[in-house]
């Protein structure tokens, strides 16, 4: 693993670690990826144009910060997932490559720049996510609402998907998001409850479930969505239980993708789940009643989000027609 991923920058010739909280951990060797995981290196003129626009607007993307394997494909289609409220997270999840530390003050001009980029890219659908901001009184919910409003003004035809933190111990987060009314509200459970202490130690499984349930209850027309990583040591039965929990919370859309280890200091990959197993998970999820399922090794929360949103809306309409035709009969 290259030093570039471990070292964020240098000050006065001294290396500043990207993940100082992980420095003491023993190394977990990174396994060779199977053929179905490998992707081409990002390149091409449209990719470069998208990258240049992100730099010109001083914007952060989760595509870069989380080392997403799909960045080449997505940016070549002008699809970039905006990451607001900075690039430093207050959590230290063992799966995530986003920098850990103490963030600075919110950038009050950021909503305008995000909206400008969305309009200039001509996006039909945009995904906006963020770092965790446990330092803020509302966890950043108000900033999300401001970004949503700015996009609506600059690009009124663009549908908006937000992928938010859990707003743990931040009252009013669900209400703020529901009032801003994005088209899709996404909050990832990430893994099964048993693995939270080692994989997502700063979060609480049932708080995440409750947030999804609250937003749906407050604004039933918002599509709700959540995602899981597999290959961390979870069992099939545990994944099925999480699916059941999500359906009880009336979540519409579930994504499942392979966990990929960012550096030797991050949680190890327990195994690479085969494409056939992902197909089985997809069939199970559809059988449990999700409107939409995406389950492939390279699936990520915002991967193909524009096409998935169109399919999600069509699935809701088809379900509505089926229910009402049955009533008329």
N, C-alpha and C positions, 0 to 999 in steps of 0.2 A: 504494500500500500504506500502510495507516495506521501512524502512528508508534507506536501502542499495541503492535503486534506486534514492533517493533524495540526499543523501550524497555521494560524489565521493571518498573522502579519508580524512585523518586527518593529520594535521601538528602540532607537539607539543601538541597533545591532543585536538586541535581545529578542529571542523568539517568544511570541505571545501565543499560548496554546488556544486552539479553538474550543477545546473541551477540557478545561483545567480540572474539573471535578472527576474526570475519568483517567487522569494521568497515572494514578497509583494502581490502577487495575492491571492484572496480568493480561498479556496479549492473547487474543483469540485469533489464531491463524485464519485467514480468509480462504474459503474453499473455492476451487475452480468451478465456475458456473457451467451448468449443462447447456447443450446446444439451444434449447428452447428459451433461454434467458438472454442470450447474447444479442446486442443491438449494434447498429452502425454508429460510428462517431458522428456528432452533429456537424453539418456543413451545408453549403448552398447559399445563394444570394438572399432568399427570403428569410432564412435563419439569421443571417447577418443583419438584415434590415430590422428584424424584430429585436435582436440584441441591441442594436444601435439606438432604437427608440426607447428601450428600457433604460439605457445609460443616459440618453438625452433628458429624460424626465426624472432622473435620479430615483428610479423605482427598484424595489427589491422583488425578486420572484422566488417562490418556493421551488420552482423548477431547478434553479441554480443552487439555492441554499441547502436543499434536501438531497442534492445529487440525484435527481430523478433520471431513470434510464431512458425515459421517453422524450427528453427535451429536444432532441434532433427532429423527431417526427412532428411534435406539437408546434415548435417554433417555425418549422418550415411551412406550417399552415396558419401562421400568425396567431396561434393559440398560446397565450402565456397566462399563468396563474399568479395574480398579484399577491404579494405578501406585505401587509400593512403593519404599521406601528414598529418599524425597525427590523433589524436582523439579529437581535440578541434576545434570547428567550430566558424567562425566569425559571423554567423547569429544566430538568436534566434527565430526560427519558433515555434509556439505554439503547434505543433503536434509532434515534434521530440525529441527523448531521447538522442541524441548525445550531449556531453558536449559543453557548450558555454564559450568562453573566448578569450584570445590572444594566438594564436598558436606560437610554436617555429620555428626555421629554418628548411628548408627542409632537410630530410635525404637523402643524395646523394647515399647511398648504398641501399636504399629501392627498387629501380627497380630490382637489382640483386636478392634480397631476395624474392621478389614477384615471379619472374621468376623461381627461384629454387623451391619454394613451388608448383607452377603450374606443373612443370616437375615431381616432386616427387609424387604429388597426381595423376599424369597421367590423368589430365583433358582433355576431348575432347573440352570443351567450358568453358571459364572463364569469370566472370563478375568482373570488377574493377570499384569501385566508390571512392568517396572522400568526405571529409568535404568541406564546402565553405572556400575559402582562399582569402577573399577580401583584405588581407594585401599584397598579391603578385602582382607585376606589370601586370602579364598575367593571374592572377586568378588560376594559376596552370596548364594551358593548356600544357606548355612545359614539365612539369613533367609527365603528362599523356602520352605524345608522347614518352618520354624516357622509361616508363614502357611498353608500347606497343612494342617498339623495342626490349627490353630485353626479353619479353615473346616470341617474334617471333624467337629470337636466341636460347633460351633454349628449347622451345617446339614448333617447326615449324608447327606441325600438329594441334595445338590447335587453335580454333577460339576464337576471342576476342570480348567481349562486354564491352563498357564503359558507365558508368552512371555518367555524369559530372554535375558540377554546371552550373549556367547560364552565367558566365563570364560577369556579368553586369558591364558596363563601363570599360571593358577590351578589347581593340581593338585587333583583330587578333586571338581570341580564336577559332572561327569556322574554320578559315583557318589552324591553327595548328593541330586541331583534324582531319580535312579532309585529310591533307597531311599525317598524321600518318596512316590513313586508317584502323581503326578497322572494324571488320565485321559487328558490330551493334553499332549504336550511340543512346544512350538513354538519354533523359533529361525529368524529370517528371514535368508536370504542377501542379500536386498534388491536386488542387481543382479548383473551378469555380472562375471567375474574381471577383465576388461580395464579396467573402470571403477572398481574398488576404490580405486586411488590418489587419484582425484579425488572420489569420492562417499562412500566409507567408509574413509578413510585410516587410522583407528586399528584396523581389523579385518583379518583374514586369511581369505581365501575358504576355504582348505582346513582351517583350524581350525574354522570354522563347520560345514563338511561333517562333519568328524571328530566334533564334538560330537553332531550328530544321529545319526550311526552308532553312537557309544558308548552313548547312552541306549537306543537300540533293542536293541543287543546285551545290555545289562545287564538290561533289563526289556522283553522282546518284546511283552508285552500292552499296553504304553503306546502309544497312537496318536502318531505323530510327524508334524510339520507344518512347512512352511516357506513363505515368501512372497517374491515379487519385485515390484518396481516396473518399469513399462515407460514409455517416452517419454523416456528419458535419453540416447538415442543408441545403444542396443544394437541388434544385428541379430537377425533371426529365427533364424538359425543358432546364435547365441550363447545365446539363450533355450532352444532345443532341447537344446544341450549341457548347460546347467544342469539341465534336466529329467532328462536321462540320469544326471547325477551324483547327483541326489536319489534316483532309483530304485535306483542302485547302493548307496546308503546305506539302502535299504528305507524311505524316507519314504512315509507313507500319503496325505498330503493336501498339495496345493500350491495357493496362492492367487496370483493376478496382478491388479494394479490399476494405474491410471494415476497416475504421479507428478504431484503438484501443488506448485508452488513457493510456499513460505510467505511469503518476503519477497524484496525486490530483492537481498539479499545472499546468497541461497541459489542453489544450482545451477539453471540455466535449464532449462525444459522444452524438449527438442529437438523434440518433436512430440506431438500428441494422437492416441493410437491409437484407431481407430474401434471401435464395438461389434462390427462384423463381424470385425475382426481378433482381437478378444478371443474371439469364437466359434471361430475357427480354432485359437487357442492352447488353448482348452478341449478341442477335439476331439483335438489332438495329445497333450495330457497324458493324456487317457483312454486313448488308444491305447498309451501307454507303460506303463500298468498302475497308475496311481494309483487308490486306492480312492475318493478324493473330489477334485474340482476345483472351484474357484470363480474365474472369470475374467471380470470385468466392469470398466468404467471406475472405478466407485466401490467395488470390492472392497477391503477392508482386512483385516488379520489376524483381528480379532475381530468383523467384520461378520457378523451372522446366525450367530454361533458356536454358539448353542444348537440351532438347527434343523440346522446343519451337523453337529454332534456326533451328533444322533439319526440322521441319514442315514449318517454315517460308521460308526456301530455296526451299522446295518442292512446296509450294504455288506459289512462284514467277515463278518457272519453268513451272508449270501447266498453269499459266496465259500467259506466253510467248508462249507456244505451242498452246493454244487456239486462241490467236491473230493471230499467223502466219498461222495456219491451215485455219482460216477464210479468210486470204488474198489470200492463194493459191486457195481456192475454188472460 
